[in-house]
Amino acid sequence: MKTELLEITFSETPAKRLDKFLAEQIPQLSRAKIQNMISAGEVKVNGKAVFKPAYKLETADKVTTIVVETVEELPAEQDIALDVIYENEDVIVVNKPAGLVVHPGAGNAENTLVNALLFHWPQIAKVGEASRPGIVHRLDKDTSGVLIVAKTTSGYAWLVKQFKTRKAKKTYLALVDGKPPTPTGRIETRIGRDERHRQRMAVTYGDQGRKADSEYFTVADYRDHTLLEVNPLTGRTHQIRVHLAFLGCPVVGDQIYGRRKNSLETERFFLHASKLTIRL
């Protein structure tokens, strides 16, 4: 573990977000990690702790923080069967089952998609981040469906660029409780951490959270449920689940954002990544 005191004077114009500035100055840390540091009061501007990642820096502001760098260990290889939809020399496309976590994290050190990938394709160990080799996007644990993984460094860079510039198009199928206000529609909100339940996301207002847009189309109508096709136009955490709950038609089986008692007998929520359009 390496600890370093970082002191930087902001000398740019116009004003810039604190998290964006630090992400440029500390490229070894993800923007999400930097935002967590700010929210925890670990970053000071002109000697005072700032808690908002969106805080705007002005010329001559002095930013101070302590950067702790840890060496990430490579996850273990595990012989877990995978449903491979497509593969070439640079990428693998899998049909992720519900219940499979994408990469190791708190409470999930093993039995993840990454553990399986390292067993079947050991060369992925050198691609991307050490703790999540090959991973360029994610699906929630109980979301099933299409997920693309990079096998090479060049493939990783190409995929990351497409997701970052929103050229990758994702389509989901969601079975929801009730019916949306209109058969088709577009949801435009901001999404951020729920202030009362920090493990959840929520629709936010003002300058809180980040812009989140989704489109939906009705595929089939049932007495108590509706099958929707949903296209997230941005990639916020739990975006589809939050947006559909916001409309008053939560995903069936979603006990975090939906009904406490499931309307159908199910061990998972009904959200499936049905299509991924990307240039290879």
N, C-alpha and C positions, 0 to 999 in steps of 0.2 A: 504494500500500500504506500502511495506517495502523496504527501500533503504539500500544497503550495499556496502561499498568500498572493493573491492577484490584486493589483491596484492599477486601474486604467482611467485615464482622463478622456472623456468623450469630447472630441474636437470636430465633429461633423455638423453639417446643416443640410436639411432641416432636422427637426426633432425626430427621434427614432425610438421604437419600443425597446424597453430594457431587455426582454428575453431575446429579441432578434439580435441586438447588439452583442450580447454575451455569447450567443450561438456562433456568431462570426469570430469572436475572440477565442473561444474554447471549442474548436471543432471536434475534439475527442469526446465531448459530451453531447447527448441528444438534446433537442430543444425541449422535449418533455421533461428530461432530467433537470434542465436549467429552470423550467417553470416551477417544478417542485421545490427546488432550492429557494427560489424567490418567495413562493407561498409560505415556506417554512421560516422566513425571516433571515435567511443565510446570506442575503445580498444587501449591502448598504450603499446608499447614494448620498454623498456629502456627509458621511458619518451617521446617517439615520437608516434604520432598516426599512426596506420597501417590500410590501407584500403582494403587489399587483404586477404580474408579468407584463401587462400592457402599459405600465408606467412610461411616460414619455421623457426621454433624456434631452436636456438642453445643452448647448455648447458650454464647455468648461465643467460640466458635472463630473464628479470623481466617484467612480464605481469601485467598491472593494468587496471581495469575497474570498473564501478559502476553497480551493479546488482539491478534492480528494479523488485520486485515480486508483482504481483497483484493477488487478489483473483478472480478467474473466476466464473461468475454466470452461473447457469444452464439455458439453453434455455427453453422457455415456451412450454407447451404441446399444440398441435393443432390437431384437428380431420381432418386429410388429408388422403384420401383413398390411399392405397398402393397395388401394384400388387405383391403378395408374390409367389415366384416360389418354395421355399423350406424352411422348418423350422424344427429344432430339439431343444433340450434343451440348446444348446450352441450358435447356429447361426441362422440368418435369411438371406435368399437370396431374393433380390427384383429385379424387372425389373424397373429401374428408367426411368421415362419419360423425354424427352427433355424439358428443361425449368425449371426443379426443381434443385435448388442449394442443395448440399449435406449437408452443415452445416452452421450455422450463421457466418457472417463475416461483414466487412465494407460494408454498404449499403444493407445487407440482414440479418436483425435481426430476421426475422420470415419467415413462409411459406417455410421452408426447409425440407429436408428429416429427419434431426434430430428432428425437432419439431414434425413431424408425428410419428417417432419411440417412442418418449417419451410418446405420447398419447396412443399408442397401447401396448407398453411394458415398463411401468414405471420403472421396475427394471434395465433397461439399464442405468439409471441415475448414477449408481455407477461403471460403466464399462468404463475404459479408461480415456481420458481427459474430464474435466467438460464441456468445451465449445463444444466438439464434441463426446459425449458418444457413445461407440460402434463402432465408425468409425475406420477402419484399412486401407482403401484405398479410393480414390475418383474418380469421373468422372466429367468432365467439365459440366457446367450448361446445355449446349445444346447437350451434348453427352448422348444418351439413352443407356439402356442395363443393363447387369448383375452387381450387386454390393452386396457384402457379408458384413454382420454386425455381431458383437459379442454381445451375450446376457449375457454372464457371464465373470467374470474375467479370468477364466482358458481358456475359448474360445478366449478371446482377446489376451492373451499371445501366444497361439498356432498359431493364424492367423498372428499376427505381426511377429513372427519368420519365418513363411513361406514366407511372402512378403519380409522380410529383407534378407533372404538367397536365394531369387529368385526361390523358389520352386513352387510358385504360377504362373501359366501360363495364360496369358490373350490373347484373340483373338478378333480382331475388324473387322467390315466390313466398308469400306470407299468407297463412290462414289466420284471419282475425275474428275476434268476437264482435258481433254486431255488423254495422255497415258504416262506411265513411260518409261524410256529408254529401259528397258528389261521387258519381261512378269513376271519374278520373279527376286528377288534380295535381297541384304542385304545392309543396310545403316549404316555406321559406322562414327560417327562424335563426336563432343563435343557440348553441348548445355549450354548456359548461358543467362543472362539478355542482352537484346538488349541495347547497350550503348546509342542509340539515343531515344529509346522509352522504358522506364524502366518498363512499364506494359506488355511488350511483351518479348518473348524468341526468341533466334536466334542461328543459327549454329555459333560456335566460333572456334578460331584457337589458336595454341600454347598451353600454359598451362591454357588458360581461359576456364571457364565453366567446365562441368563434362561429362564424357564418356557417349555416348548415342548410342545404337544399336537397329535396327529394321529389321525385315524380312517382305517381302511382296510377295503375289502370286496373279496372275490375276484370277478372278472368272468369269468375263464376259466382253466382248468388245462391246461397242456401237459406234455410229458414232463420237460423240464428248466427250464421257465420258468412264470411265473404272471403273468397280466394283472390288475392291481389298480386299483381306484378309490380315490383318496386325498383326504381332506378335511383340509387343515391348519387347525387351529382357532386357531393363532397364526401370526405372520409372521416367523419367524426366518430368517436367511440360510442357504440350502441346507437348510432344515428337512426336506423330504421325503427328500432324498438321504441326509442324515445318519441320519434315523430308520429308513429301510429298510435301510441298511447295519448299523445297530445291531441290527436283528432278524435279521441274517444272510442277508438276501435283497436285495442291492444292485441298483440300477437297471442294466439291461443297458447296457453301453457306457460306464458312468461310471468312468473311469480314475483319478479322484481318490478316490472313496469306495468303489469296487467292485473288481472283479478287474483285475489288471494286463493280462491277455490277454482280449480280448473273446470272449464265448461265441458271438456272432453277428457276421457281417460288417456293420459299420456305421461311419459317420464321425461319429456323434453318439450321445448317450445317449437312451434311450427314455422320455422324460418329456414329456407334453403337457398343457397347461392346457385342458381340454375344456369347462369351464363356469364362468361368473361370474354370480352372482346378486346384483343390486344394484338399489336403488330410484332411478329417474330422475325 
